[in-house]
Amino acid sequence: MDTNSKACCSASRHTAGQEQPPIPTLEVAQTDVPNVPKLQDMVLIQGGTFLMGTDDQEGFPSDGEGPVREVTVKAFYIDPCTVTNAEFKQFVDQTGYMTEAESFGWSFVFHLFVSEETAKQVKTTVQQTPWWWVVEGADWRHPEGPDSHVEDRMDHPVTQVSWHDAMAYCRWSGKRLPTEAEWEFAARGGLVKKRYPWGDELKPGGKHMCNIWQGKFPDKNNKSDGYAGTAPVKAFEPNGYGLYNVSGNVWEWCSDWFSPKFHIKGKRDNPSGPPKGEARAMRGGSYLCHRSYCNRYRVAARSKNTPDSSTGNIGFRCAADVSF
Ligand SMILES: [Cu+2]
């Protein structure tokens, strides 16, 4: 099999073959004055020039991981962690915001997490990635369907949030999504041309460094890293800049439109991606990534999804400008 054509481990809304209701309105109410970001809780990245991308043989050239190129980013702030369920709840409590999964009435849940009861109502799975089931009533509060809840994992990353939802949260918090270049600069933690945020070896000294899949994808996860689904946002060691879980755990939305080619000729000074597109970039891989199928927990790996899509393995991390 051509490994370059392997799909990523997430699923997009249009692949479910469901009839789509009209695009929901996603504006946060006008009366909500955006908060001032708490910069003291963020990591200041000084910016500079770095080697972005990879020509790694283990990579997916068709994703546009290469070529390795010099890219410059300006100074910016980034959150050490992805947004948690607790933080997202605060946003929803204050604004009454309704996510896209709630508007559509369903979201994608990984098959092993669906209860027997909920499984009875599942009619649709994704053809190319049959481990994604369309579950009615799945949303950020109920990531595995109506009979699940996040109350015992408020310090885990929020999931089942679309790119639009992430943008709404960013507006409310006074922050923004990082560009792909900023994300990769920060995720590398100061290391140069390394495969992972901590170095070139996946498990240095046999130690698990991130939350990905162990076992046989997609049916047997032996959880030797301690987790089948999401892990708390501060699980595992942070990278050299103090960022947690840039590899694995959940995919992280970036602000760029995704293109596998645009960056080859695009500007390399604070690049922000193509002017238009169909899907938004995501970085970092997730707890579903496995060497045999989707090793996109590498720091240069890329993926994409449509901005209205949500799954149980996509979340986001916020950034902010240095001056306001
Ligand atoms: Cu993956």
py3Dmol code that shows the C-alpha trace and the ligand (Angstrom):
import py3Dmol

protein = """\
ATOM      1  CA  MET A   1       0.000   0.000   0.000  1.00  0.00           C
ATOM      2  CA  ASP A   2       1.156   3.503  -0.761  1.00  0.00           C
ATOM      3  CA  THR A   3       1.826   4.893   2.669  1.00  0.00           C
ATOM      4  CA  ASN A   4       1.727   8.440   1.330  1.00  0.00           C
ATOM      5  CA  SER A   5      -1.959   8.197   0.629  1.00  0.00           C
ATOM      6  CA  LYS A   6      -2.919   7.094   4.119  1.00  0.00           C
ATOM      7  CA  ALA A   7      -5.624   9.283   5.526  1.00  0.00           C
ATOM      8  CA  CYS A   8      -5.229  11.029   8.785  1.00  0.00           C
ATOM      9  CA  CYS A   9      -6.898   9.620  11.869  1.00  0.00           C
ATOM     10  CA  SER A  10      -9.665  12.239  11.986  1.00  0.00           C
ATOM     11  CA  ALA A  11     -12.898  12.474  10.000  1.00  0.00           C
ATOM     12  CA  SER A  12     -14.728  15.355   8.305  1.00  0.00           C
ATOM     13  CA  ARG A  13     -18.378  16.165   8.406  1.00  0.00           C
ATOM     14  CA  HIS A  14     -18.971  15.883   4.652  1.00  0.00           C
ATOM     15  CA  THR A  15     -17.647  12.287   4.614  1.00  0.00           C
ATOM     16  CA  ALA A  16     -20.516  11.107   6.789  1.00  0.00           C
ATOM     17  CA  GLY A  17     -22.994  11.324   3.906  1.00  0.00           C
ATOM     18  CA  GLN A  18     -25.554  12.841   6.279  1.00  0.00           C
ATOM     19  CA  GLU A  19     -27.977  15.422   5.081  1.00  0.00           C
ATOM     20  CA  GLN A  20     -26.567  18.698   6.299  1.00  0.00           C
ATOM     21  CA  PRO A  21     -28.723  21.234   8.048  1.00  0.00           C
ATOM     22  CA  PRO A  22     -28.031  24.864   7.131  1.00  0.00           C
ATOM     23  CA  ILE A  23     -24.750  26.213   8.456  1.00  0.00           C
ATOM     24  CA  PRO A  24     -25.440  27.398  11.960  1.00  0.00           C
ATOM     25  CA  THR A  25     -24.855  30.947  13.053  1.00  0.00           C
ATOM     26  CA  LEU A  26     -21.745  31.076  15.128  1.00  0.00           C
ATOM     27  CA  GLU A  27     -21.351  34.630  16.228  1.00  0.00           C
ATOM     28  CA  VAL A  28     -20.702  35.217  19.873  1.00  0.00           C
ATOM     29  CA  ALA A  29     -23.280  37.731  21.112  1.00  0.00           C
ATOM     30  CA  GLN A  30     -22.272  41.334  20.397  1.00  0.00           C
ATOM     31  CA  THR A  31     -22.611  42.291  24.024  1.00  0.00           C
ATOM     32  CA  ASP A  32     -19.766  40.014  25.032  1.00  0.00           C
ATOM     33  CA  VAL A  33     -16.729  42.201  25.441  1.00  0.00           C
ATOM     34  CA  PRO A  34     -13.659  40.061  24.745  1.00  0.00           C
ATOM     35  CA  ASN A  35     -11.559  39.357  27.778  1.00  0.00           C
ATOM     36  CA  VAL A  36      -7.993  40.522  28.013  1.00  0.00           C
ATOM     37  CA  PRO A  37      -5.756  37.478  27.692  1.00  0.00           C
ATOM     38  CA  LYS A  38      -3.920  36.518  30.859  1.00  0.00           C
ATOM     39  CA  LEU A  39      -0.465  36.797  29.363  1.00  0.00           C
ATOM     40  CA  GLN A  40       1.206  35.778  32.607  1.00  0.00           C
ATOM     41  CA  ASP A  41      -0.204  32.291  32.065  1.00  0.00           C
ATOM     42  CA  MET A  42       1.122  32.099  28.509  1.00  0.00           C
ATOM     43  CA  VAL A  43       4.561  31.316  27.147  1.00  0.00           C
ATOM     44  CA  LEU A  44       6.381  34.155  25.394  1.00  0.00           C
ATOM     45  CA  ILE A  45       8.053  32.832  22.275  1.00  0.00           C
ATOM     46  CA  GLN A  46      10.753  35.257  21.181  1.00  0.00           C
ATOM     47  CA  GLY A  47      10.433  34.307  17.531  1.00  0.00           C
ATOM     48  CA  GLY A  48      13.257  34.134  15.035  1.00  0.00           C
ATOM     49  CA  THR A  49      14.254  31.989  12.110  1.00  0.00           C
ATOM     50  CA  PHE A  50      13.950  28.217  12.237  1.00  0.00           C
ATOM     51  CA  LEU A  51      14.005  25.207   9.976  1.00  0.00           C
ATOM     52  CA  MET A  52      10.370  24.354   9.321  1.00  0.00           C
ATOM     53  CA  GLY A  53       9.093  21.087   7.823  1.00  0.00           C
ATOM     54  CA  THR A  54      10.844  17.818   7.204  1.00  0.00           C
ATOM     55  CA  ASP A  55      12.107  15.535   4.471  1.00  0.00           C
ATOM     56  CA  ASP A  56      11.976  12.629   6.924  1.00  0.00           C
ATOM     57  CA  GLN A  57      11.531   9.239   5.227  1.00  0.00           C
ATOM     58  CA  GLU A  58       8.915   8.417   7.836  1.00  0.00           C
ATOM     59  CA  GLY A  59       6.887  11.444   6.792  1.00  0.00           C
ATOM     60  CA  PHE A  60       4.022  11.921   4.358  1.00  0.00           C
ATOM     61  CA  PRO A  61       5.365  14.037   1.473  1.00  0.00           C
ATOM     62  CA  SER A  62       1.858  14.358   0.037  1.00  0.00           C
ATOM     63  CA  ASP A  63       0.799  16.242   3.175  1.00  0.00           C
ATOM     64  CA  GLY A  64       3.337  18.937   2.274  1.00  0.00           C
ATOM     65  CA  GLU A  65       5.668  18.272   5.186  1.00  0.00           C
ATOM     66  CA  GLY A  66       8.647  19.330   3.125  1.00  0.00           C
ATOM     67  CA  PRO A  67      10.820  20.824   1.982  1.00  0.00           C
ATOM     68  CA  VAL A  68      12.820  21.822   5.036  1.00  0.00           C
ATOM     69  CA  ARG A  69      13.004  25.596   4.751  1.00  0.00           C
ATOM     70  CA  GLU A  70      14.039  28.663   6.711  1.00  0.00           C
ATOM     71  CA  VAL A  71      10.984  30.389   8.116  1.00  0.00           C
ATOM     72  CA  THR A  72      10.876  33.458  10.336  1.00  0.00           C
ATOM     73  CA  VAL A  73       8.199  34.165  12.910  1.00  0.00           C
ATOM     74  CA  LYS A  74       7.680  37.292  14.998  1.00  0.00           C
ATOM     75  CA  ALA A  75       7.468  37.094  18.777  1.00  0.00           C
ATOM     76  CA  PHE A  76       4.122  35.798  20.071  1.00  0.00           C
ATOM     77  CA  TYR A  77       2.493  34.257  23.113  1.00  0.00           C
ATOM     78  CA  ILE A  78       1.183  30.705  23.171  1.00  0.00           C
ATOM     79  CA  ASP A  79      -0.645  28.679  25.794  1.00  0.00           C
ATOM     80  CA  PRO A  80       1.357  25.933  27.467  1.00  0.00           C
ATOM     81  CA  CYS A  81      -1.670  23.654  27.167  1.00  0.00           C
ATOM     82  CA  THR A  82      -4.627  23.032  24.932  1.00  0.00           C
ATOM     83  CA  VAL A  83      -7.939  24.512  26.089  1.00  0.00           C
ATOM     84  CA  THR A  84      -9.495  22.303  28.763  1.00  0.00           C
ATOM     85  CA  ASN A  85     -13.093  21.263  29.302  1.00  0.00           C
ATOM     86  CA  ALA A  86     -13.112  23.536  32.373  1.00  0.00           C
ATOM     87  CA  GLU A  87     -11.983  26.545  30.342  1.00  0.00           C
ATOM     88  CA  PHE A  88     -14.414  25.848  27.525  1.00  0.00           C
ATOM     89  CA  LYS A  89     -17.229  25.494  30.060  1.00  0.00           C
ATOM     90  CA  GLN A  90     -16.417  28.935  31.426  1.00  0.00           C
ATOM     91  CA  PHE A  91     -16.712  30.366  27.907  1.00  0.00           C
ATOM     92  CA  VAL A  92     -20.036  28.618  27.286  1.00  0.00           C
ATOM     93  CA  ASP A  93     -21.395  29.604  30.700  1.00  0.00           C
ATOM     94  CA  GLN A  94     -20.561  33.255  30.079  1.00  0.00           C
ATOM     95  CA  THR A  95     -21.705  33.526  26.481  1.00  0.00           C
ATOM     96  CA  GLY A  96     -24.313  30.820  25.958  1.00  0.00           C
ATOM     97  CA  TYR A  97     -22.322  29.781  22.908  1.00  0.00           C
ATOM     98  CA  MET A  98     -23.622  26.758  21.033  1.00  0.00           C
ATOM     99  CA  THR A  99     -21.050  24.608  19.255  1.00  0.00           C
ATOM    100  CA  GLU A 100     -21.439  23.316  15.721  1.00  0.00           C
ATOM    101  CA  ALA A 101     -21.766  19.719  16.909  1.00  0.00           C
ATOM    102  CA  GLU A 102     -24.759  20.820  18.989  1.00  0.00           C
ATOM    103  CA  SER A 103     -26.276  22.685  16.029  1.00  0.00           C
ATOM    104  CA  PHE A 104     -25.808  19.742  13.687  1.00  0.00           C
ATOM    105  CA  GLY A 105     -27.015  17.364  16.380  1.00  0.00           C
ATOM    106  CA  TRP A 106     -24.213  14.857  15.953  1.00  0.00           C
ATOM    107  CA  SER A 107     -20.461  14.420  15.939  1.00  0.00           C
ATOM    108  CA  PHE A 108     -17.803  11.790  15.269  1.00  0.00           C
ATOM    109  CA  VAL A 109     -16.940   9.331  18.034  1.00  0.00           C
ATOM    110  CA  PHE A 110     -14.231   6.678  17.868  1.00  0.00           C
ATOM    111  CA  HIS A 111     -15.999   3.294  17.779  1.00  0.00           C
ATOM    112  CA  LEU A 112     -14.377   1.774  20.886  1.00  0.00           C
ATOM    113  CA  PHE A 113     -15.729   4.619  23.038  1.00  0.00           C
ATOM    114  CA  VAL A 114     -19.373   4.215  22.053  1.00  0.00           C
ATOM    115  CA  SER A 115     -21.513   2.504  24.698  1.00  0.00           C
ATOM    116  CA  GLU A 116     -23.640  -0.511  23.775  1.00  0.00           C
ATOM    117  CA  GLU A 117     -26.750   1.561  24.324  1.00  0.00           C
ATOM    118  CA  THR A 118     -25.581   4.408  22.084  1.00  0.00           C
ATOM    119  CA  ALA A 119     -24.279   1.953  19.465  1.00  0.00           C
ATOM    120  CA  LYS A 120     -27.859   0.820  18.834  1.00  0.00           C
ATOM    121  CA  GLN A 121     -28.739   4.188  17.294  1.00  0.00           C
ATOM    122  CA  VAL A 122     -25.610   4.529  15.146  1.00  0.00           C
ATOM    123  CA  LYS A 123     -26.541   4.301  11.471  1.00  0.00           C
ATOM    124  CA  THR A 124     -23.540   5.841   9.784  1.00  0.00           C
ATOM    125  CA  THR A 125     -19.834   5.181   9.810  1.00  0.00           C
ATOM    126  CA  VAL A 126     -17.197   6.775   7.613  1.00  0.00           C
ATOM    127  CA  GLN A 127     -16.341   4.582   4.653  1.00  0.00           C
ATOM    128  CA  GLN A 128     -12.645   5.438   4.448  1.00  0.00           C
ATOM    129  CA  THR A 129     -12.189   5.502   8.206  1.00  0.00           C
ATOM    130  CA  PRO A 130     -14.835   3.084   9.551  1.00  0.00           C
ATOM    131  CA  TRP A 131     -13.717   3.539  13.144  1.00  0.00           C
ATOM    132  CA  TRP A 132     -15.474   6.920  13.151  1.00  0.00           C
ATOM    133  CA  TRP A 133     -19.146   6.629  13.975  1.00  0.00           C
ATOM    134  CA  VAL A 134     -21.722   9.346  13.548  1.00  0.00           C
ATOM    135  CA  VAL A 135     -23.225   9.682  17.009  1.00  0.00           C
ATOM    136  CA  GLU A 136     -26.307  11.774  17.634  1.00  0.00           C
ATOM    137  CA  GLY A 137     -26.035  13.883  20.738  1.00  0.00           C
ATOM    138  CA  ALA A 138     -22.223  13.773  20.834  1.00  0.00           C
ATOM    139  CA  ASP A 139     -20.804  17.191  21.678  1.00  0.00           C
ATOM    140  CA  TRP A 140     -18.119  18.727  23.872  1.00  0.00           C
ATOM    141  CA  ARG A 141     -20.018  17.968  27.103  1.00  0.00           C
ATOM    142  CA  HIS A 142     -20.809  14.448  25.880  1.00  0.00           C
ATOM    143  CA  PRO A 143     -17.792  13.507  23.774  1.00  0.00           C
ATOM    144  CA  GLU A 144     -18.788   9.834  23.365  1.00  0.00           C
ATOM    145  CA  GLY A 145     -22.520  10.404  23.020  1.00  0.00           C
ATOM    146  CA  PRO A 146     -25.466  11.412  25.201  1.00  0.00           C
ATOM    147  CA  ASP A 147     -24.644   8.912  27.968  1.00  0.00           C
ATOM    148  CA  SER A 148     -21.080  10.223  28.425  1.00  0.00           C
ATOM    149  CA  HIS A 149     -19.907  13.380  30.176  1.00  0.00           C
ATOM    150  CA  VAL A 150     -16.757  15.360  30.923  1.00  0.00           C
ATOM    151  CA  GLU A 151     -17.328  16.012  34.623  1.00  0.00           C
ATOM    152  CA  ASP A 152     -14.564  13.643  35.684  1.00  0.00           C
ATOM    153  CA  ARG A 153     -12.096  15.045  33.128  1.00  0.00           C
ATOM    154  CA  MET A 154     -12.385  18.806  33.340  1.00  0.00           C
ATOM    155  CA  ASP A 155      -8.580  19.082  33.057  1.00  0.00           C
ATOM    156  CA  HIS A 156      -8.563  17.179  29.765  1.00  0.00           C
ATOM    157  CA  PRO A 157      -8.597  18.966  26.401  1.00  0.00           C
ATOM    158  CA  VAL A 158     -11.987  20.017  25.134  1.00  0.00           C
ATOM    159  CA  THR A 159     -12.883  17.974  22.049  1.00  0.00           C
ATOM    160  CA  GLN A 160     -15.814  17.859  19.632  1.00  0.00           C
ATOM    161  CA  VAL A 161     -15.073  21.495  18.793  1.00  0.00           C
ATOM    162  CA  SER A 162     -14.904  22.733  15.217  1.00  0.00           C
ATOM    163  CA  TRP A 163     -12.507  25.346  13.882  1.00  0.00           C
ATOM    164  CA  HIS A 164     -15.361  27.860  14.063  1.00  0.00           C
ATOM    165  CA  ASP A 165     -15.928  26.929  17.713  1.00  0.00           C
ATOM    166  CA  ALA A 166     -12.226  27.376  18.426  1.00  0.00           C
ATOM    167  CA  MET A 167     -12.323  30.808  16.774  1.00  0.00           C
ATOM    168  CA  ALA A 168     -15.331  31.810  18.876  1.00  0.00           C
ATOM    169  CA  TYR A 169     -13.480  30.781  22.041  1.00  0.00           C
ATOM    170  CA  CYS A 170     -10.437  32.754  20.879  1.00  0.00           C
ATOM    171  CA  ARG A 171     -12.494  35.892  20.290  1.00  0.00           C
ATOM    172  CA  TRP A 172     -14.014  35.586  23.743  1.00  0.00           C
ATOM    173  CA  SER A 173     -10.675  35.041  25.458  1.00  0.00           C
ATOM    174  CA  GLY A 174      -8.941  37.853  23.555  1.00  0.00           C
ATOM    175  CA  LYS A 175      -6.612  35.313  21.989  1.00  0.00           C
ATOM    176  CA  ARG A 176      -6.265  33.759  18.539  1.00  0.00           C
ATOM    177  CA  LEU A 177      -5.214  30.495  16.962  1.00  0.00           C
ATOM    178  CA  PRO A 178      -1.523  30.099  16.154  1.00  0.00           C
ATOM    179  CA  THR A 179      -0.415  29.974  12.535  1.00  0.00           C
ATOM    180  CA  GLU A 180       1.123  26.673  11.480  1.00  0.00           C
ATOM    181  CA  ALA A 181       4.549  28.305  11.441  1.00  0.00           C
ATOM    182  CA  GLU A 182       4.083  29.626  14.981  1.00  0.00           C
ATOM    183  CA  TRP A 183       2.767  26.276  16.133  1.00  0.00           C
ATOM    184  CA  GLU A 184       5.748  24.398  14.731  1.00  0.00           C
ATOM    185  CA  PHE A 185       8.252  26.948  16.025  1.00  0.00           C
ATOM    186  CA  ALA A 186       6.793  26.604  19.523  1.00  0.00           C
ATOM    187  CA  ALA A 187       6.340  22.822  19.301  1.00  0.00           C
ATOM    188  CA  ARG A 188       9.990  22.265  18.427  1.00  0.00           C
ATOM    189  CA  GLY A 189      10.895  23.789  21.778  1.00  0.00           C
ATOM    190  CA  GLY A 190      14.186  25.178  20.511  1.00  0.00           C
ATOM    191  CA  LEU A 191      15.450  21.920  19.001  1.00  0.00           C
ATOM    192  CA  VAL A 192      16.589  21.873  15.378  1.00  0.00           C
ATOM    193  CA  LYS A 193      15.326  19.356  12.780  1.00  0.00           C
ATOM    194  CA  LYS A 194      14.245  16.813  15.390  1.00  0.00           C
ATOM    195  CA  ARG A 195      11.465  14.362  14.717  1.00  0.00           C
ATOM    196  CA  TYR A 196       9.652  14.932  18.013  1.00  0.00           C
ATOM    197  CA  PRO A 197       9.417  17.870  20.414  1.00  0.00           C
ATOM    198  CA  TRP A 198      11.939  16.112  22.686  1.00  0.00           C
ATOM    199  CA  GLY A 199      14.360  14.607  20.124  1.00  0.00           C
ATOM    200  CA  ASP A 200      14.568  11.915  17.474  1.00  0.00           C
ATOM    201  CA  GLU A 201      13.572   8.878  19.475  1.00  0.00           C
ATOM    202  CA  LEU A 202       9.914   8.095  20.144  1.00  0.00           C
ATOM    203  CA  LYS A 203      10.524   6.468  23.525  1.00  0.00           C
ATOM    204  CA  PRO A 204      13.906   7.527  24.871  1.00  0.00           C
ATOM    205  CA  GLY A 205      15.024   4.939  27.402  1.00  0.00           C
ATOM    206  CA  GLY A 206      11.705   3.143  26.899  1.00  0.00           C
ATOM    207  CA  LYS A 207       9.782   6.072  28.363  1.00  0.00           C
ATOM    208  CA  HIS A 208       6.466   7.219  26.917  1.00  0.00           C
ATOM    209  CA  MET A 209       6.663  10.903  26.036  1.00  0.00           C
ATOM    210  CA  CYS A 210       3.185  11.452  24.602  1.00  0.00           C
ATOM    211  CA  ASN A 211      -0.342  10.084  24.367  1.00  0.00           C
ATOM    212  CA  ILE A 212      -0.669   8.064  21.165  1.00  0.00           C
ATOM    213  CA  TRP A 213      -1.934   4.581  20.271  1.00  0.00           C
ATOM    214  CA  GLN A 214      -0.160   1.408  21.298  1.00  0.00           C
ATOM    215  CA  GLY A 215      -1.355  -1.975  20.127  1.00  0.00           C
ATOM    216  CA  LYS A 216      -3.197  -2.815  16.953  1.00  0.00           C
ATOM    217  CA  PHE A 217      -5.056   0.083  15.365  1.00  0.00           C
ATOM    218  CA  PRO A 218      -8.054   0.428  15.331  1.00  0.00           C
ATOM    219  CA  ASP A 219      -9.292  -2.390  17.546  1.00  0.00           C
ATOM    220  CA  LYS A 220      -6.802  -3.036  20.307  1.00  0.00           C
ATOM    221  CA  ASN A 221      -5.261  -0.221  22.304  1.00  0.00           C
ATOM    222  CA  ASN A 222      -3.124  -1.664  25.075  1.00  0.00           C
ATOM    223  CA  LYS A 223      -2.737   1.814  26.635  1.00  0.00           C
ATOM    224  CA  SER A 224       0.873   1.310  27.644  1.00  0.00           C
ATOM    225  CA  ASP A 225       1.222   5.109  27.766  1.00  0.00           C
ATOM    226  CA  GLY A 226      -1.597   5.132  30.327  1.00  0.00           C
ATOM    227  CA  TYR A 227      -4.435   6.427  28.142  1.00  0.00           C
ATOM    228  CA  ALA A 228      -6.935   5.143  25.589  1.00  0.00           C
ATOM    229  CA  GLY A 229      -8.578   8.524  24.983  1.00  0.00           C
ATOM    230  CA  THR A 230      -7.516  11.993  26.065  1.00  0.00           C
ATOM    231  CA  ALA A 231      -5.022  12.601  28.861  1.00  0.00           C
ATOM    232  CA  PRO A 232      -5.006  15.622  31.205  1.00  0.00           C
ATOM    233  CA  VAL A 233      -3.469  18.592  29.389  1.00  0.00           C
ATOM    234  CA  LYS A 234      -0.427  18.538  31.672  1.00  0.00           C
ATOM    235  CA  ALA A 235       0.257  14.809  31.375  1.00  0.00           C
ATOM    236  CA  PHE A 236       3.781  13.960  30.174  1.00  0.00           C
ATOM    237  CA  GLU A 237       6.782  16.233  30.180  1.00  0.00           C
ATOM    238  CA  PRO A 238       6.642  19.653  28.531  1.00  0.00           C
ATOM    239  CA  ASN A 239       8.988  20.542  25.668  1.00  0.00           C
ATOM    240  CA  GLY A 240      11.910  22.958  25.870  1.00  0.00           C
ATOM    241  CA  TYR A 241       9.590  25.973  25.807  1.00  0.00           C
ATOM    242  CA  GLY A 242       7.258  24.570  28.467  1.00  0.00           C
ATOM    243  CA  LEU A 243       4.511  23.433  26.079  1.00  0.00           C
ATOM    244  CA  TYR A 244       2.635  20.272  27.004  1.00  0.00           C
ATOM    245  CA  ASN A 245       1.342  17.587  24.655  1.00  0.00           C
ATOM    246  CA  VAL A 246       2.189  19.223  21.364  1.00  0.00           C
ATOM    247  CA  SER A 247       2.606  15.659  20.106  1.00  0.00           C
ATOM    248  CA  GLY A 248      -0.335  13.330  20.580  1.00  0.00           C
ATOM    249  CA  ASN A 249      -3.364  13.753  22.844  1.00  0.00           C
ATOM    250  CA  VAL A 250      -5.504  15.895  20.510  1.00  0.00           C
ATOM    251  CA  TRP A 251      -5.057  17.449  17.097  1.00  0.00           C
ATOM    252  CA  GLU A 252      -4.745  21.216  17.386  1.00  0.00           C
ATOM    253  CA  TRP A 253      -6.489  23.613  15.012  1.00  0.00           C
ATOM    254  CA  CYS A 254      -4.275  26.282  13.457  1.00  0.00           C
ATOM    255  CA  SER A 255      -5.434  29.512  11.827  1.00  0.00           C
ATOM    256  CA  ASP A 256      -4.154  28.662   8.309  1.00  0.00           C
ATOM    257  CA  TRP A 257      -6.109  27.250   5.444  1.00  0.00           C
ATOM    258  CA  PHE A 258      -4.500  23.948   4.555  1.00  0.00           C
ATOM    259  CA  SER A 259      -2.601  23.422   1.333  1.00  0.00           C
ATOM    260  CA  PRO A 260       0.007  20.735   0.665  1.00  0.00           C
ATOM    261  CA  LYS A 261       1.845  23.040  -1.754  1.00  0.00           C
ATOM    262  CA  PHE A 262       1.218  26.704  -1.023  1.00  0.00           C
ATOM    263  CA  HIS A 263       4.171  27.010   1.373  1.00  0.00           C
ATOM    264  CA  ILE A 264       6.680  25.834  -1.234  1.00  0.00           C
ATOM    265  CA  LYS A 265       6.480  29.183  -2.997  1.00  0.00           C
ATOM    266  CA  GLY A 266       4.631  31.161  -0.323  1.00  0.00           C
ATOM    267  CA  LYS A 267       6.280  33.805   1.839  1.00  0.00           C
ATOM    268  CA  ARG A 268       8.559  32.612   4.597  1.00  0.00           C
ATOM    269  CA  ASP A 269       8.446  35.703   6.749  1.00  0.00           C
ATOM    270  CA  ASN A 270       5.653  35.204   9.279  1.00  0.00           C
ATOM    271  CA  PRO A 271       3.632  33.040   6.867  1.00  0.00           C
ATOM    272  CA  SER A 272      -0.072  32.669   7.532  1.00  0.00           C
ATOM    273  CA  GLY A 273      -1.020  30.165   4.841  1.00  0.00           C
ATOM    274  CA  PRO A 274      -3.005  30.421   1.632  1.00  0.00           C
ATOM    275  CA  PRO A 275      -5.629  33.163   1.201  1.00  0.00           C
ATOM    276  CA  LYS A 276      -8.398  30.612   0.794  1.00  0.00           C
ATOM    277  CA  GLY A 277      -9.089  26.926   1.004  1.00  0.00           C
ATOM    278  CA  GLU A 278     -11.553  24.257   1.977  1.00  0.00           C
ATOM    279  CA  ALA A 279     -10.008  22.874   5.129  1.00  0.00           C
ATOM    280  CA  ARG A 280      -8.076  24.292   8.034  1.00  0.00           C
ATOM    281  CA  ALA A 281      -4.681  23.030   9.159  1.00  0.00           C
ATOM    282  CA  MET A 282      -4.303  20.898  12.260  1.00  0.00           C
ATOM    283  CA  ARG A 283      -1.075  19.899  13.940  1.00  0.00           C
ATOM    284  CA  GLY A 284       0.312  17.524  16.535  1.00  0.00           C
ATOM    285  CA  GLY A 285      -1.536  14.249  16.018  1.00  0.00           C
ATOM    286  CA  SER A 286      -3.747  12.584  18.596  1.00  0.00           C
ATOM    287  CA  TYR A 287      -4.246   9.643  20.925  1.00  0.00           C
ATOM    288  CA  LEU A 288      -5.366   7.680  17.865  1.00  0.00           C
ATOM    289  CA  CYS A 289      -2.136   8.084  15.930  1.00  0.00           C
ATOM    290  CA  HIS A 290      -0.116   4.922  15.484  1.00  0.00           C
ATOM    291  CA  ARG A 291       3.103   4.176  13.688  1.00  0.00           C
ATOM    292  CA  SER A 292       1.365   1.606  11.478  1.00  0.00           C
ATOM    293  CA  TYR A 293      -1.223   3.986  10.167  1.00  0.00           C
ATOM    294  CA  CYS A 294      -0.807   7.660  10.965  1.00  0.00           C
ATOM    295  CA  ASN A 295       2.478   8.647  12.571  1.00  0.00           C
ATOM    296  CA  ARG A 296       1.490  12.286  12.523  1.00  0.00           C
ATOM    297  CA  TYR A 297       2.645  12.845  16.087  1.00  0.00           C
ATOM    298  CA  ARG A 298       5.909  13.960  14.464  1.00  0.00           C
ATOM    299  CA  VAL A 299       6.473  17.668  14.971  1.00  0.00           C
ATOM    300  CA  ALA A 300       6.529  18.474  11.227  1.00  0.00           C
ATOM    301  CA  ALA A 301       3.452  16.389  10.426  1.00  0.00           C
ATOM    302  CA  ARG A 302       0.341  18.120   9.149  1.00  0.00           C
ATOM    303  CA  SER A 303      -3.282  17.368   8.659  1.00  0.00           C
ATOM    304  CA  LYS A 304      -6.508  19.163   7.890  1.00  0.00           C
ATOM    305  CA  ASN A 305     -10.217  19.150   8.401  1.00  0.00           C
ATOM    306  CA  THR A 306     -13.139  21.242   7.229  1.00  0.00           C
ATOM    307  CA  PRO A 307     -13.846  24.146   9.588  1.00  0.00           C
ATOM    308  CA  ASP A 308     -17.257  22.765  10.578  1.00  0.00           C
ATOM    309  CA  SER A 309     -15.940  19.322  11.530  1.00  0.00           C
ATOM    310  CA  SER A 310     -15.547  18.047  15.058  1.00  0.00           C
ATOM    311  CA  THR A 311     -14.333  14.741  16.423  1.00  0.00           C
ATOM    312  CA  GLY A 312     -13.311  13.284  19.735  1.00  0.00           C
ATOM    313  CA  ASN A 313      -9.634  13.810  18.926  1.00  0.00           C
ATOM    314  CA  ILE A 314      -9.496  17.454  17.826  1.00  0.00           C
ATOM    315  CA  GLY A 315      -8.958  20.363  20.198  1.00  0.00           C
ATOM    316  CA  PHE A 316      -6.950  23.593  20.104  1.00  0.00           C
ATOM    317  CA  ARG A 317      -4.366  25.756  21.821  1.00  0.00           C
ATOM    318  CA  CYS A 318      -4.496  29.545  21.794  1.00  0.00           C
ATOM    319  CA  ALA A 319      -1.877  32.131  20.897  1.00  0.00           C
ATOM    320  CA  ALA A 320      -1.806  35.896  21.335  1.00  0.00           C
ATOM    321  CA  ASP A 321      -0.022  38.898  19.869  1.00  0.00           C
ATOM    322  CA  VAL A 322       2.796  40.439  21.822  1.00  0.00           C
ATOM    323  CA  SER A 323       1.430  43.990  21.748  1.00  0.00           C
ATOM    324  CA  PHE A 324      -2.169  45.084  21.962  1.00  0.00           C
TER     325      PHE A 324
END
"""
ligand_1 = """\
1
CU
Cu -3.136 10.442 13.362
"""
view = py3Dmol.view(width=600, height=400)
view.addModel(protein, "pdb")
view.setStyle({"model": 0}, {"cartoon": {"style": "trace"}})
view.addModel(ligand_1, "xyz")
view.setStyle({"model": 1}, {"stick": {}})
view.zoomTo()
view.show()
